[in-house]
Structure formats: structure tokens, C-alpha cells
């Protein structure tokens, strides 16, 4: 299932919260939340009261420099204790995001209770080596004792020295 704009139904007023959707589809195991939905949600996924125990694979399009999007992404992950794979595609227009960098980046300490005991695979593409990306990666990796495979694809602008420092920080 993919959440995002389809025929502009969100713009026309057919709104459904993420939680309402999850209640209607209790057995969904694979979910992709696209960038347009993340922008539309604007923090509405925070503090989900229901565990999304059937989610096994989660694909997220998220901008790490937009506080609401990062918070929503972490809330979905926190509410999905049986995830086996997470794939994240960060904002491709990072340089645009940096112009509007939020001053109060999310305090990832608030998410220390994330339980990813079943996560075996983490993939993140287009990594810019920004502080929020690195903190997110450290958090997910620290909370994933069974993690077997991590794939981090850097953008071409990241230098070898930055890549080596990033690798040292993550290990």
C-alpha cells in the first residue's frame, strides 16, 4: 500500500488520518509513505496510540530537516515493533531544505524507547551526511539488536574523508 496523493483526493477534502487508515487495514504488512503524504500529515502521526504490529516492511520518503516529517517517521517506526526492514529515501532537494533548516531539530532522546527487536535490514539512499541523518541512523542502529544488513548510499558530493568519519561515527 502506498500513501500519497492519488488524483488529488486529499486536496479535495477526502481526509483520513493515518491512525484511521491503520484501523481499516489491520493486516497490512508492507507500507510506503510517500513525500506528499509526509508533507500533508504535518505532525499528525505523533504519539500513535495503537501498535502497528503487522507492519513488517516500511518505506518512507522523508526530509530529515523538516521536524514534523522526522517526528512522524519516528512515531510510525516506534509504533511498529515487528518491522523487519526499513527503507528510507530522504529528500532529494536537500540543498533547498538547508535554506529552511529548522532551528530546533528533533530531540532524538525522546525516542529512546523505540523497540526494533525484529529489524534485520536498514537501507537509506541519498545520504548527505547531515547531523539529523546521522543521529537518526545511530538511533535506529542502536535499537536494532538483530540488524544484519545496513545499506547507506551517499550522494556523490560526500568526500572520502567525510565518508570515513561517518563510518567511524556509526561503528
Buried (B, 14 or more C-beta within 10 A) or exposed (E): EEBBBEEEEBEEEEEEEBBEEBEEEEEBEEBBBBBBBBBBBEEBBEEBEEEBEBBBBBBBBBBBBBBBBBBBBBBBBBBBBBBBBBBBBBBBEBEEBEEEEBEEBBEBEEBEEBBBEBBBBBBBBBBBBBEBBBBBBEBBBEBBEEBEEBEBEBEEEBEEEEBEBBEEEEE
